[in-house]
Amino acid sequence: MTDANATATLRGGLWDNNPGLVQLLGLCPLLAVSTTLVNGLALGLASLAVMTATSTSSSLLRHWLHPDLRLPVLVLLIASLVTAVDLLFRGWLFELHLELGLFVPLIVTNCVILARAESYAIRVAPAAALADGFAQGLGFAAVLGGLGALRELLGHGSLLQGADRLFGPVAAGWQLQLLPGEHGLLLASLPPGAFFGLALLVALRQRLAQRRRAAAAVPET
């Protein structure tokens, strides 16, 4: 894979074809878990690991998978990887595991992972599949983290609340209290706040994309 292809793949996952802002896939965990930046990052990193491993493994197995068995094998592969990630969370990040609840095991149902494995990774070389899985996972994690940060800031006036649950005791003092907690917007912490927050991010992305297209369309003098 050339540098140009890698850059295009990364840009596709983060911006042009972002799973959360453009494809609008995997919205259930995105909306349910993104109450804080740490929660969003945790689930985003778990999804990134599963998506990268799934895409790479799918590419490596592509010559041995019969077309009639490909879909169930991919589902079993994703389920196995998610189970491994869930056990790691349970063993090393137990408090965060309790906070995220069923949404780590429910990564299995994230249609972004199966869609990329079935539509792309299964048809390309492992290097390209790894880059695509990483880019798509990174884009999904970025939306989870961004939405979590927005809701935490508006709802609690803080960032990195409970960072020690993800990064360990060294992160105990990382929390930033930017606004008095009593002045937070309660709606941002409630489920409807996730919909409004995602709508704002989608609208912002669309506006920036339109401005970029308009600037590119202006002829040079």
C-alpha positions in Angstrom: 0.0 0.0 0.0 1.4 3.4 -1.1 1.5 6.5 1.1 -1.2 8.0 -1.0 -3.5 5.0 -0.6 -2.9 5.0 3.1 -3.7 8.7 3.4 -6.9 8.3 1.3 -8.0 5.3 3.5 -7.4 7.2 6.7 -9.2 10.3 5.4 -12.1 8.1 4.3 -12.5 6.6 7.8 -12.1 9.9 9.7 -14.0 12.2 7.3 -15.2 11.2 3.9 -16.9 8.0 4.9 -17.0 8.2 8.7 -19.2 5.4 10.1 -20.9 7.7 12.6 -21.2 11.0 10.8 -21.7 9.9 7.1 -22.8 6.2 7.1 -24.8 6.7 10.3 -24.1 3.1 11.3 -23.6 1.7 14.8 -25.6 4.4 16.4 -27.0 2.3 19.3 -23.8 2.2 21.3 -22.8 5.6 20.1 -25.9 7.2 21.5 -26.2 5.1 24.7 -22.6 5.1 26.0 -21.4 8.5 25.1 -22.3 10.2 28.4 -18.7 11.1 29.1 -15.5 11.4 27.2 -13.9 8.4 29.1 -16.9 6.2 28.4 -16.9 7.1 24.7 -13.2 6.6 24.4 -13.4 3.2 26.1 -16.0 1.8 23.8 -14.4 3.5 20.8 -11.0 1.9 21.6 -12.7 -1.5 22.0 -14.5 -1.1 18.7 -11.3 0.0 17.0 -9.4 -3.1 18.2 -12.2 -5.4 17.1 -12.7 -3.8 13.7 -9.0 -3.8 12.9 -8.6 -7.4 14.0 -11.7 -8.5 12.1 -10.7 -6.8 8.8 -7.2 -8.2 8.9 -8.4 -11.7 9.8 -11.1 -11.7 7.2 -8.5 -10.8 4.5 -6.1 -13.5 5.7 -8.9 -16.1 5.5 -10.5 -14.9 2.2 -9.0 -17.8 0.1 -10.3 -20.5 2.4 -13.8 -19.2 3.0 -16.6 -20.8 0.9 -19.1 -18.1 -0.2 -22.0 -20.0 1.4 -20.1 -20.1 4.8 -18.5 -16.7 4.7 -21.2 -14.7 6.6 -21.5 -17.2 9.6 -17.7 -17.5 9.8 -17.3 -13.7 9.9 -20.0 -13.4 12.6 -18.2 -16.1 14.7 -14.9 -14.4 14.2 -16.3 -11.0 15.4 -18.0 -12.7 18.3 -14.7 -14.4 19.3 -12.8 -11.1 19.2 -15.5 -9.2 21.1 -15.5 -11.9 23.8 -11.7 -11.5 24.2 -12.0 -7.8 24.5 -14.9 -8.1 27.0 -12.8 -10.5 29.1 -9.9 -8.0 29.0 -12.2 -5.2 30.2 -13.6 -7.5 32.9 -10.1 -8.4 34.1 -8.3 -5.1 33.8 -10.9 -2.3 33.7 -13.6 -3.8 35.9 -15.1 -0.5 37.1 -15.4 0.7 33.5 -16.8 -2.6 32.5 -19.6 -2.1 35.0 -20.2 1.3 33.7 -20.4 0.2 30.0 -22.6 -2.8 30.9 -23.7 -4.9 28.0 -22.5 -2.5 25.3 -19.0 -4.1 25.1 -20.5 -7.5 24.2 -23.0 -5.8 21.9 -20.1 -4.7 19.7 -20.9 -8.0 18.0 -24.0 -6.4 16.6 -22.3 -3.3 15.3 -23.1 -3.5 11.6 -20.1 -1.3 10.7 -17.7 -4.2 11.6 -19.5 -6.8 9.6 -20.1 -4.4 6.7 -16.5 -3.5 6.2 -15.3 -7.1 6.5 -17.9 -8.4 4.0 -17.8 -5.5 1.5 -14.1 -4.7 1.6 -11.7 -6.7 3.7 -12.6 -10.0 2.3 -11.7 -8.8 -1.2 -8.3 -7.1 -0.6 -4.8 -7.9 0.6 -4.2 -8.0 4.4 -2.3 -4.7 4.5 -5.2 -2.8 2.8 -7.7 -4.6 5.0 -5.8 -3.7 8.2 -5.5 0.0 7.1 -9.2 0.2 6.3 -10.3 -1.5 9.5 -8.1 0.8 11.5 -9.3 3.9 9.7 -13.0 3.0 10.1 -12.5 2.1 13.7 -10.6 5.3 14.4 -13.3 7.3 12.8 -16.0 5.6 14.9 -13.9 6.1 18.1 -13.4 9.7 17.3 -17.1 10.3 17.0 -17.7 8.4 20.3 -15.1 10.4 22.0 -16.2 13.7 20.5 -19.9 13.1 21.4 -18.9 12.0 24.9 -16.8 15.1 25.4 -19.6 17.4 24.2 -22.2 15.8 26.4 -19.9 15.8 29.5 -18.9 19.4 28.9 -22.5 20.6 28.6 -23.9 18.3 31.2 -21.3 18.4 33.9 -18.9 21.3 32.9 -16.0 18.9 33.0 -13.8 16.7 30.8 -12.0 13.4 31.5 -14.3 12.6 34.4 -13.3 9.2 35.8 -10.2 9.0 33.6 -8.5 6.7 36.2 -11.0 4.0 35.3 -9.5 3.9 31.8 -5.9 5.0 32.2 -5.2 3.8 35.7 -4.3 5.6 39.0 -1.9 7.9 37.1 -4.9 9.7 35.6 -6.6 10.4 38.9 -6.0 14.1 38.6 -6.7 14.5 34.9 -10.3 15.7 35.3 -10.8 19.3 34.1 -13.7 21.2 35.7 -14.3 23.9 33.2 -17.7 25.0 34.5 -19.4 24.8 37.9 -21.2 21.5 38.0 -24.5 23.0 39.2 -24.8 25.0 36.0 -24.7 22.0 33.6 -27.3 21.3 31.1 -29.2 18.3 32.3 -30.6 17.5 28.9 -27.1 16.8 27.6 -26.7 13.9 30.2 -30.0 12.3 29.3 -30.7 10.1 26.3 -32.2 12.9 24.2 -29.0 14.8 24.6 -27.2 12.1 22.6 -29.5 12.6 19.6 -29.1 16.4 19.8 -25.3 16.1 20.2 -25.0 13.7 17.2 -27.2 16.0 15.1 -24.9 18.9 15.9 -21.8 16.9 14.9 -23.4 15.7 11.7 -24.5 19.2 10.8 -21.0 20.6 11.6 -19.4 18.0 9.4 -21.8 18.7 6.5 -21.2 22.4 6.8 -17.5 22.0 6.7 -17.7 19.6 3.8 -19.9 22.0 1.8 -17.5 24.9 2.5 -14.6 22.8 1.3 -16.4 21.8 -1.9 -17.4 25.4 -2.5 -13.8 26.5 -2.1 -12.6 23.8 -4.4 -15.1 24.8 -7.1 -13.8 28.4 -7.2 -11.6 28.7 -10.3 -8.1 30.0 -9.8 -7.2 33.4 -11.2 
